[in-house]
């Protein structure tokens, strides 16, 4: 079994570098072999309860100085069962490791099927349930972070509800996308990033297909790797109810670097302007914008205003909550699982929030012993109130409000008063997302499995904007600006494939073949108005804008994809493996002379 009888190199090296602590003048050495007598290289050997440890060399030999006569050795190696062996005053020990057949027989999802780990030829990494339990993550991407070699999870934004960027083995394109393909329960969802439909608590396992051999079954879309997500399913004759609550508190990792001393700020400002040949501002005079800047002496003698803008703009300790209720039950023929989730993410800025709520339901029913029906639906609603990137470094000597109780401005061109924008500016997005599927699994004969599955994904969103006549730049230049943007998309994927398995003596054959049809439609529309007569209702009354300045936009995007797929596996004596994968795609994106025959020419542009 090549490559399976080597331990984790990183762990081994770390253990090898641990300082040895002498407990007595004795020591122990020995050799680690498998059941056939072959040496086990790279096995980790540690003295239980201590920091003493080493790794076996190419001959399976090891030596540990300072091991107590009554110590117990723990030997571990990937692909073998761990062994604990008492030293019992011996100086030399022979340790035999048995194959961990449960590890080798573990099934890995590889796309349109599954294989045992021992039969894998491509590079596939698995993140299993035991690795996902109690992981403090609100996103699918967070579950992968730091758990799969060669997978980068980059958190480019800390905005509420923000998702991460995923890269598998770095970037492969300068102009094209570098995001891997995400497949959820057999449904090719799309590029990784922005996956908010799936509650991390509903994910039972993830497989990452890294190389061309593993991801070729998904065609060109798998060029950047593939992430296969499997959601939770119920087990027969088991009833389980669970409630999980996760609370996260955020704060800045370092203090903000802001002016806290108005006197020092004014002195450095005057010096800077003087060195630049400009007129000093803090001289106790009104500047060209009509704003009075006190002198250094006035600030030293006691200026009334010293606003800590960061305390007004940022939440002190924003708290985010994620609550999930799960119910699983079933008998010999019917099993179901249902979950409900509520998630609210409060950002660092005031009133900058993301809220998501929804649920997942899945059922599996055994119609006959060789026929199963499966269905699931995952639906979520969400709302994003965007109030980020407020100005927190405004001049502390100027007040929040003027003498009339209005928000104080440097000038009519002061568009960045954070509290004014929080109160009057509007930027909200709400919507819903649905992922569902229904499938039939039929086994007409023991060697043959036939699967027919249809997936449907729907998403819709509406975004509301309003920029007031005062305080906002866009609103000032347009005498008020309001807009509504709508979008919805529908994606249907129908797939049918058959898998044939046959073992004859030392020969094991597996063949999978099928076809896939995908239809994607996205539509959008937008309405905008400006020059408002009355802005009391904001963008809820676009008709109060100037009719001569109305803006109307709409769009339609439609694609279709038909694919044929094939995979052949051959294993000889459990040692020699071969895999052949092929896929052919016909897409409506191709040119008129490069379409398959079943794609007729269409007069409409963009199809």
MARTIBA-296552 format. One record per residue: x, y, z of N, C-alpha, C, O in turn; residue in one letter. Coordinates in steps of 0.2 Angstrom, whole numbers, plus 5000, padded with zeros to 4 digits. Layout:
N
XYZXYZXYZXYZa
...
//
This chain:
607
500449945000500050005000500450065000500650095005x
500650094994501150144994500850204997500250224996x
501350245000501150315003500750315009500650365012x
500450255011499950255017500350235023500150245029x
500950215023501350195028501850245030502450225032x
501750305030502150355032501750405036501250425035x
502150425042501750465047501750535044502050555039x
501350575048501350645047502050685048502250685053x
502350705043502950735043503050795048503550795052x
502550835048502650895052502550875059502950905063x
502150835061502050815068502650775070502950785076x
502950735065503550695067504150745068504550735073x
504250795064504750835065504750875072505250895075x
504150895073504050935079504150895085504550915090x
503950835085504150785091504850775091505150765097x
505250775085505950755085506350815089506850805091x
506050875088506350935091506250945098506550995101x
505750905101505650915108506250905113506650855111x
506350945118506950935122506850865126506350855129x
507350825126507350765130507450785137507950815139x
507050755142507150765149507350695152506950655152x
507850695155508150635158507750615164507750665169x
507450565165507050545171507450495175507450495181x
507950455172508350415175508950395170508950425165x
509450355172510050345168509850295163510350275159x
509250265163509150215158508950245151508950305151x
508750205147508550225140508250165137508250105140x
507950175131507650125128507750135120507650185118x
507850075117507850075110507450025107507249975111x
507450015100507049965097506949975090507250015087x
506449935088506249935080505549925080505149885083x
505249965075504549965073504449925067504749955062x
504049875066503949845060503149835059502749845064x
502949815053502249795052502249715052502649685054x
501649695051501449625052501849575048501949515049x
502149605042502549565038503249565039503649535036x
503449605044504149615046504549675043505049685044x
504149705039504449765035504549825040504049835044x
505049865040505149915044504649975043504449985037x
504450005048503950065047504350125048504550145054x
504450165043504850225043504450285045503850295043x
504650325050504350385051503750385056503350425057x
503750325060503250315065503450365071504050375073x
502950385075503050435080503150395087502650355088x
503650395091503750355097503850405102504250445102x
503350405107503350455113503350415119503050365120x
503550445125503450415131502850455134502850515135x
502350415136501750445138501850485144502150465149x
501550535145501550585150502150625151502250665156x
502550625146503150665146503250695139502850685134x
503750735138503950775132504450735128504750755123x
504650675130505150635127504850605121504350575121x
505250605115504950575109505450575103505950605104x
505350535098505750535092505350495087504750485088x
505650485081505350455075505850405073506450405074x
505550355070505950295067506350315061506050355057x
506850285060507250295054507050245048506550215049x
507450245043507350205037507250135039506950095035x
507650115044507550035046507050025051507049975054x
506650075053506150065058506450075065506050065070x
507050095066507450095072507250155076507150215073x
507350155083507250215087507650215093507850155095x
507750265096508150265103507950325107507950385104x
507750315113507550375117507950365124507950315127x
508350415125508750425131508350455137507950495136x
508450425143508150455149507450425150507150455154x
507250375146506550345147506550305154507050265155x
506050315158506050275165505950205163505650185158x
506150165168506050095167505350065167505150015165x
504950105171504250095171503750135166503150135167x
504150165161503750205156503350165151503450105151x
502950195148502550165143502650205136502550265136x
502750175131502850205124502250205120501850155120x
502150255117501550265113501850275105502250315104x
501550225101501850225094501250235089500750205090x
501350285085500850305080501050315073501650335073x
500750295068500950305061500250305057499850265058x
500250345052499650355048499550285044500050265041x
498950265044498850195041498950135045498750085043x
499150145052499150095056498750105063498650165064x
498650055066498350065073498850085078499450055078x
498650135082499150155087499250105093498750065094x
499850095095500050045100500350075106500750125106x
500150055112500550075119500850015121500549955122x
501550015123501949965125502349985131502650035131x
502249945137502649955143503349935142503549885139x
503849985144504549965144504749915149505049865146x
504449915155504549855159505249835160505449775160x
505749895161506449885163506849855157507449835157x
506549845151506849825145507249875142507049935142x
507849865139508249905135508149905128508249955124x
507849855125507749845118507049815117506849775121x
506649845113505949825112505749825105505949865100x
505449765103505149755096504449775096504049745100x
504249815092503549835092503249825085503549845080x
502649795084502349775078501649815077501249815082x
501649845072501049885070500549855065500849825060x
499949855067499449825062499149875058499049935060x
498949855052498649895047497949925050497549885053x
497849985049497150015051496750005046496650055041x
496349955045495949945040495349985040495050005034x
495150015045494550065045494750125042494350155038x
495450145042495650205039495650185031495450235027x
495950135029495950115022495350105019495250115013x
494850085023494150065020493650125020493150125018x
493950185023493550245024493350265017493750265012x
492750285016492450305009492550375009492350415013x
492750395003492850465001492450484995492450454990x
492150544996491750564990492150604985492550644987x
492150584979492550604974492150634968492550654963x
491550644968491150674963490850624959491150584955x
490150614958489750564955489950494957490050454954x
490050494964490250424967490750434973490850494975x
490950374975491350374981491850314980491650264977x
492450314983492950264983493250254990493150304994x
493550194991493950184997494550224997494850234991x
494850255003495450285003496050245000496450274996x
495950185001496550144998496550134991497050114988x
495950154987495950154980495950224977495850224971x
496150274980496250334978496850344973497450314975x
496850374968497450394964497550464963498150484962x
497050504964497050574964497250604971497150574976x
497350674971497450704977496850734980496550774978x
496550694985495950714988496050724996496350674999x
495850774999495950785006495250785009494750815006x
495150755015494450755018494450785025494950785028x
493950825026493850855032493150825035492650835033x
493250775040492750735042492450765049492650815051x
491850735051491450755056491850775062491750825066x
492250725064492650745071493050805070493250835075x
493250825064493650885063493150945063493451005064x
492550935062492050995062491651005068491351065069x
491750965073491350965079491551025083492151035084x
491051075085491251125089491751175086492051215090x
491751175079492251225076491951295076491351305074x
492251345080491851415080491951455074492251495073x
491551435069491551465062490751475060490351435061x
490651535057490051555054489951545047489451555044x
490451515044490451505037490751445035491151415039x
490651415029490951355026491651365025492051315027x
491851425023492551435022492951425028493551405028x
492651455034493051445040493151375043493651365046x
492751325040492851255042493451235039493751185042x
493651255033494251235030494951265032495451245031x
494851325035495451365037495951325041495751305047x
496551315039497051275043496951205043497351175047x
496551175039496351105040496551055034496650995035x
496751095029496951055023497551085020497551145018x
498051045019498651065016498551095009498151055005x
498851145007498751175000498151214999498051244993x
497751225004497151265003497251325007497351325013x
497151385004497251455007496551475008496151485003x
496351505014495751535016495951605018496251615023x
495751655014495951725015495351765017494951775013x
495451795023494851835025495051915023495451945027x
494851935018494952005015494552055018494752115018x
494052035021493552085024493252065031493152005032x
493152105035492852095042492152125042491852125048x
491852135037491152165036490752105039490852045038x
490152125042489652075044489452035038489252055033x
489451965039489251925034489751915028489551875024x
490351945029490751935024491051865023491151825028x
491251835017491451775016492251775014492451835012x
492551725014493251725013493451705006492951675002x
494051715003494251694997494651624998495051625002x
494451574994494851514994495251504988495051514982x
495851474989496251464984496551394985496851374991x
496551344980496851284981497551284977497551284971x
498051274980498751274977498851334974499151334968x
498651394976498851454973498451474967497951444966x
498651534964498351554958498551524952499151504951x
498151514947498351474941498151524935498351504929x
497851574936497651624930497751694932497651714938x
497951734927498051804928497451844927497351884931x
497051824922496451864920495851824922495251854923x
495851754922495251714924495151704931495551734935x
494651674933494451664940494951604943495151564939x
495151614949495551564952495151534958495451494962x
494551544958494151514963493951434962493751424956x
493951394967493751324965493051314965492651364967x
492851264962492151244961491851214968492151174970x
491251234970490951214976490351164973489951184969x
490351104976489751054974489451034981489751014985x
488751054981488451034987487950984986487450984982x
488050924989487650864989487550844981487050824979x
488050854977488050834970487850894966487850884960x
487650944969487451004964488051054963488251084968x
488251064957488751114956488551184957488251214953x
488651204963488451274965488751334962488351374960x
489351324961489751384958490451394961490651354965x
490651454960491351464963491351474970490851504973x
491851454974491851464981491951534983492151584979x
491651554988491551624990490851644990490551634985x
490651674995489951704996489451644997488851664996x
489651584999489151535000488851545007489151525012x
488251575008487951595014487351545015487051545020x
487151505010486551465011486551415016486151395019x
487151385016487251325020487551345027488051375028x
487151325032487351335039487951285040487851225039x
488551305043489051265044488851205049489251155048x
488451215053488151155058487851105054487751045056x
487651115048487251065044487751025039487550975036x
488451045039488951015035489250955039489450955045x
489250895036489450835039490150815037490550785041x
490350835031491050825028491150865022490750885019x
491850875021492050905015492650875012493050855016x
492650865005493250835002493450894997493050924994x
494150894997494450944992494850904987495350874988x
494650914981494950884975495450934973495250984970x
496050914973496650964972496950954965497051004962x
497050894962497350894956496950884950496350874951x
497250874944496850874938496450804938495950804935x
496850754940496550684940495850684944495350654942x
495850714950495250714954494750754952494150734952x
494950814949494350864947494150864940493750904938x
494450824936494350814929493550804927493350814922x
493250764932492550744931492150804931491550794928x
492350864933491950924932492150964927491951024926x
492550944922492750984917493151044918493551044923x
493151094914493551154915493351194921493751234924x
492751184924492551214930492951194936492951224941x
493251134935493651104941494351124940494751094944x
494551164935495251174934495651204940496251194941x
495251244945495551274951495451234957495451254962x
495251164956495051124961494351124963493951164960x
494051074967493351064968493351054976493651014979x
492851084979492651074986491951034986491451064984x
491950974988491350934989491050944996491350925000x
490450964996490150975003489550935004489150924999x
489550895009489050845011488650865017488950875022x
488050875016487650905022487350845026487350785024x
487150865032486950815037486350765035485850795032x
486350705036485850655035485650615041486150605045x
485050595042484850555048485150485047485250465041x
485150455052485350375053484750335055484250365058x
484650275053484150235054484050215062484650205065x
483450215064483350195071483750245076483850215082x
483850305075484150345079483750415080483650445074x
483650435085483250505086483750545090483950525096x
483850605088484350655091484050725090483850745085x
484050755096483850835096484450865099484750855104x
484650925095485250955098485151035097484851055092x
485351075102485351145101486051175102486351155107x
486251215098486951235098486951315098486651345093x
487251345102487251415103488051445103488451415107x
488151485098488851515097488851585098488451615094x
489251615103489251685104489951705102490451675105x
490051755098490651785097490751855098490251895097x
491251875102491351945104492051975100492551935100x
491952035097492452055093492752115096492452155100x
493452135094493752195096494352205092494552165089x
494652265092495252285089495852245092495852245098x
496252225088496852185090497352235093497752225098x
497352305091497752355093497352415094496952425090x
497552465098497252525099497252565093497752565089x
496752605092496752655086497252705087497352735093x
497652725082498152785082497752845080497752865074x
497452885085497152945083497352995088497752985093x
497253055086497453115090496953115096496353125096x
497353115102496953125108497053195112496753215116x
497653225110497853285113497753345107498153345103x
497253385108497053435103497653485102497753515097x
497953495108498553545108499053525103499353565099x
499353465105499853435101499653425093500053445089x
499053415092498753405085498853475082499053475076x
498653525085498653595082499353615081499453645076x
499753605086500453625085500853595079501153625075x
500753525078501053495073500653515066501053525061x
500053525066499653555060499953615058500153625052x
500053665062500353735061501053725058501253755053x
501453685061502153675059502153645052502553665048x
501753595051501653565044501453615039501753615033x
500953655040500753705035501253755034501353785028x
501653775039502153825039502753805035502953835031x
502953745036503453715032503253705024503753705020x
502653695023502353685016502253755013501953755007x
502353805016502253875013501453895013501253935009x
501053865018500353875018500253915025500653925029x
499653945025499453985031499253945036498853895035x
499453955042499353915048498553925049498253975048x
498253865052497553865053497353885060496853925062x
497753855065497553865072497853925075498353935078x
497553985073497754055075497254095078497354155079x
496654065079496054105082495754145077495554205078x
495654115071495354155065494854105061494854045062x
494454135057493954105053494254095046494554135043x
494254025044494554015038494154025032493554055033x
494354005026493954025020493253985019492854015016x
493153935023492553895023492053925029491553895030x
492353975032491854005037491953965044491453975048x
492453925045492553885051493053925055493653935053x
492853935062493353965067493853905069493553855072x
494453915068494953875071495353915077495653965076x
495253885083495553915089496353915089496653885085x
496553965093497353965093497553915098497253885101x
498253905098498553865102498453885109498253835114x
498453945111498353975117497653955120497553935125x
497153965115496453945117496353875119496053855123x
496653835115496653755116496953745123496753695127x
497553775124497853765131497553785137497553755142x
497153845136496753865142496153835143495853845148x
495953785139495353755140494753755135494353795135x
494853725129494353725124493853675126493953615128x
493153695125492653645128492553585124492353535127x
492753575118492553525114493153475112493753505110x
493153415114493653365112493253295111493253255116x
493053285105492553225103493053165102493453175098x
492853115105493153045104492753015098492252975100x
492853035092492453005086492452935086491952905084x
492952905088492952825087492552795092492252745090x
492352825098491952795102491152805100490752765102x
491052855096490452865093490252825087489752805085x
490852805083490752765077490752695078490452655074x
491152665082491252595083490852565089490852605094x
490652505088490352475094490952455099491452435097x
490752455105491352445110491552365110492152355109x
491052325110491152255110490552225106490052195109x
490652225099490052195095489952115096490452085096x
489352095097489252025099488851995093488352025091x
489051935091488751905086488451835088488851805092x
487851815086487551755089487351705083487151735078x
487451645084487351595079486951535083487251505087x
486351525082485951475086485651425081485351445075x
485751365082485551305077485151255082485451225087x
484551235079484151185082484151125077483851135071x
484351065079484351005074483950955077483950935083x
483550925073483150865074483250805069483150825063x
483450745072483550695067483150635070483150615076x
482850595065482550535067482450485061482450515056x
482250425063482150385057482050315059482150295065x
481750265055481650195056482050165051482450185047x
481850095050482150055045482050085037482450065033x
481550115036481350135029481350205028481450235023x
481250245033481150325032481550355037481550345043x
481950405035482450445039482350515037482250535031x
482350565042482350635041482750675045482950655051x
482950735043483350775047483050845046482950865040x
483050885051482750955050483151005055483350985060x
483251065053483651105057483451175055483151195050x
483451225060483251295060483851335063484251315067x
484051385059484651425061484451505061484051525057x
484751535066484651605066485351635068485651615073x
485551685064486251705064486251785063485951815059x
486551825068486651895068487351915069487651895074x
487651945064488351965065488352045065488152085060x
488552075071488652145072489352165070489852135073x
489452215066490052235064490352285069490052305074x
490952305067491352355072490952415071490952455076x
490752435066490352505065489652495068489352445068x
489452555070488752555073488252545068488352565062x
487752505069487152485065487452455058487052465053x
487952425058488252385053488152315054488552285058x
487652285051487352215053487252175047487152195042x
487252105049487052055044486652005048486851975053x
486051985046485551945049485351885044485151905038x
485351825046485151765042484751725046484851705052x
484251695043483751645046483551605041483451615035x
483451535043483151485038483151415041483251405047x
483151375037483151305039483351255034483351275028x
483451195035483551135031483151075033483051065038x
482951045027482550985029482750935023482750945017x
482850875026483050815021482650755023482650735029x
482450715018482150655020482350595015482550615009x
482450535017482650475013482150425015482050405021x
481850395010481450335011481550275006481750285000x
481550215009481750155006481050125003480750095007x
480950134996480350114993480350034993479950004995x
480950014990481049944990481749934993482149974994x
481949874993482649854996483149884991483749894993x
482949884985483449914980483249984977483550004972x
482850014980482650084977482550134983482150114988x
482850184983482850234988482650304984482850324979x
482250344988482050414986482350464991482350444997x
482650514989482950564993482750634991482650644985x
482650674996482450744994482750795000482750775005x
482850854998483050905003482950975001482850984995x
482851015005482751085004483051135009482951125015x
483451175007483851225011483651295009483751315004x
483251335014483051395012483251445017483251435023x
483451505015483751555020483551625018483551635012x
483351665022483251735021483751775025484051755029x
483951835022484451875025484351945024483951965020x
484651985028484652055027485352085029485552075034x
485552135025486252165026486052245027485852275022x
486252265033486152345034486852365033487252355038x
487052395028487752425027487852495030487552535027x
488252495035488452565038489152565039489352595045x
489552535035490252535037490652595034490352635030x
491352595035491752645033491552715034491652755030x
491352725041491252785043491852825045492352795047x
491852895045492452925046492552935054492052965058x
493052905057493152905064493752945066493952955072x
494052975061494653025062494553095061494953135059x
493953115062493753185061494053225067494253205072x
494153295066494453335070494153335077493553355077x
494453315082494153315089493853385092493453385097x
494153435089493953505093493353525090493053575093x
493053495085492353515082491853475085491953415086x
491253505086490653465090490353425085490353425079x
489853375088489453335084488853375082488653365076x
488553415086487953455084488153535084488553555088x
487753575080487853645080487353675085487053635089x
487353735086486853775091486153755089485753775094x
485953735083485253725082485053655082484553635081x
485553615085485353545086485453495079485353435079x
485753535074485853495068486553465068487053485072x
486753425064487453395063487853445061487753475056x
488453455065488953505063489353485057489553435056x
489453535052489853525046490353575046490253635047x
490953555043491453605041491253655036491353715037x
490853625031490653665026490053625022489953565024x
489753655018489153615014489453555010489153515008x
490153555009490453505006490753445011491153405009x
490553455017490753405022490253345021489653345024x
490453295018490053235016490153175021489853125019x
490453185026490753125030490553125037490853085041x
490053165039489853165046489553095048489053075045x
489853055052489652985053488952975055488652925053x
488753015060488153005063487553035059487053005059x
487753085055487253105050487153055044486553045042x
487653025042487552965037487252905040486752875037x
487352895046487052835049486252845050485852805049x
486052915051485352925052484952935045484452915045x
485252965040484952985034485052945028484652935024x
485652915028485852875022485652805022485552775028x
485452775017485152705017485552665012485652685006x
485652605014486052555010485852485013486252465017x
485352455011485052395013484952345008484652355002x
485152275009485052225004484652165008484852145014x
484152145005483752085008483552035003483552054997x
483451975005483351925000483251855003483251845009x
483151804998483151735000483551694995483551714989x
483751634998484051584994483851514995483651505001x
483751474990483451414990483951364987484151374981x
484151304990484451254986484051184988483951174994x
483851154983483451094984483651034979483951054974x
483450974981483650924976483150864978482950854983x
483050824973482650764973483050704969483350724964x
483150644972483550594969483250524969482850514974x
483350484965483150414965483850374964484250384960x
483950324969484450274969484150204968483750184972x
484350174962484150114960484650064959485150074956x
484650004962485149954961484749884958484549844962x
484749884951484349834948484749764949484449714950x
485449764950485849704951486349724956486549784956x
486649684960487149704965487749744962487949784966x
487949734956488549764953488349834950488849874949x
487749854950487549914946487149954950486649934954x
487350024951486950074954486750124949487250154945x
486150144949485950204944485650254949485250244953x
485850314947485650374951485350434946485650444941x
484750454948484450504944484350564949483950554954x
484550624948484450674952484350744949484650754943x
483950784952483750854949483850904955483650894960x
484250954953484351004958484051074956484051084950x
483851114960483551174959483751224964483751214970x
484051284961484351334965483951404963483951414957x
483751434968483351504967483651554972483751544978x
483751614969483951664973483651734971483551744965x
483451774976483251844974483451894979483551874985x
483551954977483752004982483452074979483352084973x
483452114984483252184983483652234987483752224993x
483952284984484452324987484152394987483952424981x
484052434992483752504993484352544995484752534999x
484352604991484852654992484452724993483952734989x
484752764997484452834997485052875000485352865005x
485252934996485752974998485353044999485153074994x
485353075005484953135006485253195003485853195001x
484853255002485053314999485653345003486053385000x
485653335010486153355014486653305017486353245018x
487253315018487753265021488053215017488653195018x
487753195011488053145007488253175000487853214998x
488753154998489053184992488553174986488453214982x
488353114985487953094979487253134980486953154975x
487053134986486353174987486453244986485953274983x
486953274988487053344987487053364979486753414977x
487453324976487553344968486953324964486853354959x
486453284967485853264963485253284967484653274965x
485353334972484753354976484353294978483753294978x
484653244981484353184983484353134978484253144972x
484553074980484653014975484352954978484552934984x
483952914975483652854978483652804972483552824966x
483652744974483652684969483452624972483552614978x
483252574968483052514970483252464965483152474959x
483652414967483952364962483652294964483652274970x
483352254959483152194960483552144956483752154950x
483652084958483952024955483651964957483451954963x
483651914952483451844954483751794949483851814943x
483951744951484251694947483951624948483751604954x
483851584943483651514944484151464940484351484935x
484251414943484751364941484451294942484351274947x
484451254936484151184936484651144933484951154928x
484851094937485351044935485050974935484850954941x
484950934930484750864930485350824928485650834923x
485450764932485950724931485750654931485350634936x
485950604927485850534928486550504926486850514921x
486750454931487350424930487250354933486850334938x
487650304930487650234933488350214934488850234931x
488450174940489050154942489050074942488650044945x
489550044939489649974939490249954942490749974941x
490249904947490749874951490849804950490349764951x
491449774949491549704948492249684951492749714949x
492249634955492849604957492949534955492449494956x
493449514952493649454950494349434952494849454949x
494349394957495049374959495449434962495149474966x
496049444959496449504961496249564957496549624958x
495749564953495549614948494949654951494449614952x
494949714951494349754953494249804948494649844947x
493649804945493449854940492849904943492449874947x
492849964941492350014942492250054936492750084934x
491650064934491550114929490950154930490450134933x
490950224929490450264930490350304923490850334921x
489750314921489550354915488850384916488450354919x
488750444913488150474913488150544910488650554906x
487650584911487550644907487250694912486950674917x
487350754911487150814915486850864910487150884905x
486350894913486050954909485951014914485651004919x
486151074912486151134917485851194913486051204907x
485351224916485051284913485051334918484751334924x
485351394917485451454922485151514918485351534913x
484751544922484451614920484451664926484351644931x
484751724924484751774929484451834926484651854920x
484051874930483751934928483851984933483851974939x
483852044931483952104935483652164932483552174926x
483452214937483152274935483352324940483452314946x
483252384938483452444943483052504941482952524935x
482852544946482552604946482852654950483152644955x
482952714947483352764951482952834949482752844944x
482952874954482752944954483152994957483452974962x
483153054955483453114959483153174958482553184955x
483353224961483053294961482353284965481853304961x
482353264971481753254975481453314977481753364979x
480753314976480353374979480253364986480353414990x
480153304988480053284995480453214997480253164993x
480853225001481253165003481053125009481453085012x
480553145012480353115018480253035018480353005023x
480053005012479952935011480652905008480652845007x
481052945006481752915003481552884997481152904993x
481852824996481752784990481152744989480952714984x
480652754995480052724995479552764990478952744989x
479752824988479352864984479752894978479852954978x
479952854974480352874968480052924964480352964960x
479352914964478952964960479053034962478853074958x
479253054968479353114970479953154967480153204968x
480353114963480953134960480753174953480153164951x
481253204950481153234944481053184938481453144937x
480453184935480253134930480753134924480853084921x
481053194923481553194917482253164919482653154914x
482353144925482953114927482853044929483353014932x
482353014928482252944930482752894926482952914920x
482952844929483452794926483152724927482952704932x
483052694921482752624921483252574918483452594912x
483452524921483952474918483652404919483252394924x
483852354915483652284916484152244912484452264908x
484152184914484652134911484352064911483952044915x
484652024906484451954906485151914904485451934899x
485251864908485851824906485651744907485351724912x
485751714901485551644901486051594898486351614893x
486151544901486651494899486451424899485951404904x
486651374895486451304896487051264895487551284891x
487151204898487651164898487451094898487051074902x
487651054893487550984892488250944892488650964888x
488250894897488950864897488850784898488350754900x
489350754895489450684896490050664900490550694899x
489950614904490550604909490650524910490250484909x
491250514911491550444911492150434916492550484916x
492150384920492650374924492750294925492250264926x
493350274924493550204924494150194929494550234929x
494050144934494550124939494650054938494250014937x
495350044939495549974939496049964945496550004946x
495949914949496449894954496649824954496249774953x
497249814955497549744955497849724961498349764963x
497649674965497849654971497949704976498249704981x
497549754976497449814981498149854981498249894985x
498549844976499249884976499349924970499649974970x
499049904964499149944958498549974956498049934955x
498550034955497950074953497950114947498450134945x
497350114943497350154937496650194937496150164938x
496650254935496050294934496050324928496550364926x
495450324924495350364918494750404919494250374920x
494850464917494250514918494150554912494650574909x
493550564909493450604903492750634904492250614907x
492750694901492150734901492050774895492550804892x
491450784892491350824886490850874888490250854890x
490950934886490450984888490251024881490651034877x
489551034881489251074876488951134879488451124883x
489151194877488851254881488651304876488851314870x
488051334878487851394874488251454874488151504870x
488851454878489251504878489751504872490051554870x
489751444869490251434863489951474857489351494857x
490451484852490251514846489751474842489651414843x
489451504837488951474833489151414830488851364828x
489851414828490151354824490451304829490751254826x
490351314835490651264840490151234845490351214850x
489551244843489051214848488851144846488951124840x
488651104850488451034849487751044845487451094845x
487550994842486950994837486351014841485851044838x
486250994847485651004851485651074853485151094857x
486051124852486051194853485851224847486351244843x
485251244846485051284840485251354840485351384846x
485351384834485551454834484951494837484351484835x
485151544841484551594844484751664841485251684841x
484151694840484251764838484451814843484751864842x
484251794849484351844855485051844857485351794858x
485251904858485951914860486051894868485551904872x
486651874869486851854876486551784878486651764884x
486351744873486151674875486651624873486551564874x
//
